Amino acid sequence: MNRNDYQSGWDTDQFPDNVPEMARAYYEVIRAGGFTTGGTNFDAKLRRQSLDPEDLILAHAGAMDICARAFKAAAALIEDGALERARAERYAGWDEPQNAAMLTSGTLESISARVLASGLDPQPRSGRQERLENLWGRFV
């Protein structure tokens, strides 16, 4: 588990230090059934100016605290159910048989024919991003 540097675009072999960011990862881990064959592993090496053994110990302890807080936040959000209800509402149309069929047996040609025949003209609608970000913020 490495932390990313958003300016460089690749991981920087740093220990995690951001509860909301880690909670997003753990949220998906829990949704997928949790850890069944593994767990959390840290990149354990000396780097930059962190040269003392104490640095490595503090990095592991601090990162584990971050992960524990993040896991608890993700579990609380799942238990609350609000995010999953919002997701279900957003994608409810895919449960309709015609729409579900597009995902399993549809081709671009069949989907195009359906759109043209029905005069389908979908309109944009809000993804409620800010509402969901605020919801997330209440748990982390």
C-alpha positions as CSV (number, residue, x, y, z in Angstrom):
1,M,0.0,0.0,0.0
2,N,1.6,3.2,-1.2
3,R,0.6,6.8,-1.1
4,N,0.4,8.7,-4.4
5,D,1.8,12.1,-5.1
6,Y,-1.0,13.8,-7.1
7,Q,1.6,16.1,-8.7
8,S,3.8,13.3,-10.1
9,G,1.1,10.8,-11.0
10,W,2.7,7.7,-9.6
11,D,3.1,6.2,-6.2
12,T,6.0,7.6,-4.1
13,D,6.6,4.6,-1.7
14,Q,5.2,6.6,1.2
15,F,3.0,5.3,3.9
16,P,-0.7,6.2,3.8
17,D,-1.6,9.3,5.8
18,N,-5.1,10.3,4.5
19,V,-8.1,8.8,6.2
20,P,-10.7,9.9,3.6
21,E,-8.6,8.5,0.7
22,M,-8.0,5.2,2.5
23,A,-11.7,5.0,3.4
24,R,-12.6,5.0,-0.3
25,A,-10.4,2.0,-0.9
26,Y,-11.6,0.1,2.2
27,Y,-15.2,0.9,1.3
28,E,-14.8,-1.0,-2.0
29,V,-12.9,-3.8,-0.2
30,I,-15.8,-4.2,2.3
31,R,-18.4,-4.1,-0.5
32,A,-16.5,-6.9,-2.3
33,G,-16.7,-9.1,0.7
34,G,-13.7,-7.9,2.8
35,F,-10.3,-9.4,3.1
36,T,-10.5,-13.2,2.5
37,T,-6.9,-14.1,1.5
38,G,-4.9,-11.1,2.3
39,G,-4.7,-7.8,4.1
40,T,-2.9,-4.5,4.2
41,N,0.8,-4.4,3.3
42,F,3.1,-1.4,3.6
43,D,6.2,-0.5,1.6
44,A,8.8,-0.9,4.3
45,K,12.1,0.7,3.3
46,L,14.2,3.7,4.2
47,R,13.6,6.6,1.9
48,R,14.4,10.3,1.6
49,Q,15.5,11.7,4.9
50,S,13.8,9.0,7.0
51,L,17.0,7.1,8.0
52,D,16.5,6.1,11.6
53,P,14.9,2.8,12.6
54,E,12.4,4.8,14.7
55,D,11.2,6.4,11.4
56,L,10.2,3.0,10.1
57,I,8.4,2.1,13.3
58,L,6.6,5.4,13.4
59,A,5.6,5.0,9.8
60,H,4.1,1.6,10.3
61,A,2.3,2.6,13.5
62,G,0.9,5.8,12.0
63,A,-0.1,4.1,8.8
64,M,-1.9,1.4,10.7
65,D,-3.8,4.0,12.7
66,I,-4.8,5.7,9.5
67,C,-6.0,2.4,8.0
68,A,-7.9,1.5,11.1
69,R,-9.7,4.8,11.2
70,A,-10.4,4.6,7.5
71,F,-11.7,1.0,7.8
72,K,-14.1,2.0,10.6
73,A,-15.3,5.0,8.6
74,A,-16.0,2.8,5.5
75,A,-17.8,0.2,7.7
76,A,-20.0,2.9,9.2
77,L,-20.9,4.3,5.8
78,I,-21.8,0.9,4.5
79,E,-23.8,0.2,7.7
80,D,-25.6,3.5,7.2
81,G,-26.5,2.6,3.6
82,A,-27.0,6.1,2.2
83,L,-24.3,5.8,-0.4
84,E,-25.6,2.5,-1.7
85,R,-29.1,3.9,-1.8
86,A,-27.8,6.8,-3.9
87,R,-26.0,4.5,-6.2
88,A,-29.0,2.2,-6.6
89,E,-31.2,5.3,-7.4
90,R,-28.7,6.6,-9.9
91,Y,-28.4,3.4,-11.8
92,A,-32.0,2.0,-11.3
93,G,-32.7,2.2,-15.0
94,W,-30.2,-0.5,-15.7
95,D,-32.5,-3.0,-13.8
96,E,-35.1,-2.7,-16.6
97,P,-35.0,-5.8,-18.8
98,Q,-34.3,-4.0,-22.0
99,N,-31.5,-2.0,-20.5
100,A,-30.0,-5.0,-18.6
101,A,-29.9,-6.9,-21.9
102,M,-27.7,-4.3,-23.4
103,L,-25.0,-5.2,-20.9
104,T,-25.2,-8.9,-21.5
105,S,-26.2,-9.5,-25.1
106,G,-26.4,-6.2,-26.8
107,T,-24.3,-5.2,-29.7
108,L,-23.5,-1.6,-30.8
109,E,-25.8,-2.3,-33.8
110,S,-28.7,-3.5,-31.7
111,I,-28.4,-0.7,-29.3
112,S,-28.2,1.9,-32.1
113,A,-31.3,0.4,-33.8
114,R,-33.2,0.6,-30.5
115,V,-32.2,4.2,-29.9
116,L,-33.1,5.2,-33.5
117,A,-36.4,3.3,-33.5
118,S,-37.6,4.7,-30.2
119,G,-36.3,8.3,-30.7
120,L,-34.5,8.0,-27.4
121,D,-33.1,11.4,-26.3
122,P,-31.6,11.1,-22.9
123,Q,-31.1,14.3,-21.0
124,P,-28.3,15.0,-18.6
125,R,-29.1,14.8,-14.9
126,S,-27.1,15.7,-11.9
127,G,-24.9,13.0,-10.4
128,R,-25.3,14.9,-7.1
129,Q,-21.5,14.9,-6.6
130,E,-21.4,17.5,-3.9
131,R,-24.2,15.9,-2.0
132,L,-22.3,12.6,-2.0
133,E,-19.0,14.2,-1.1
134,N,-20.7,15.9,1.9
135,L,-22.2,12.5,2.9
136,W,-18.8,11.0,2.7
137,G,-17.3,13.8,4.8
138,R,-19.7,13.1,7.7
139,F,-18.2,9.6,8.1
140,V,-14.5,10.4,7.8
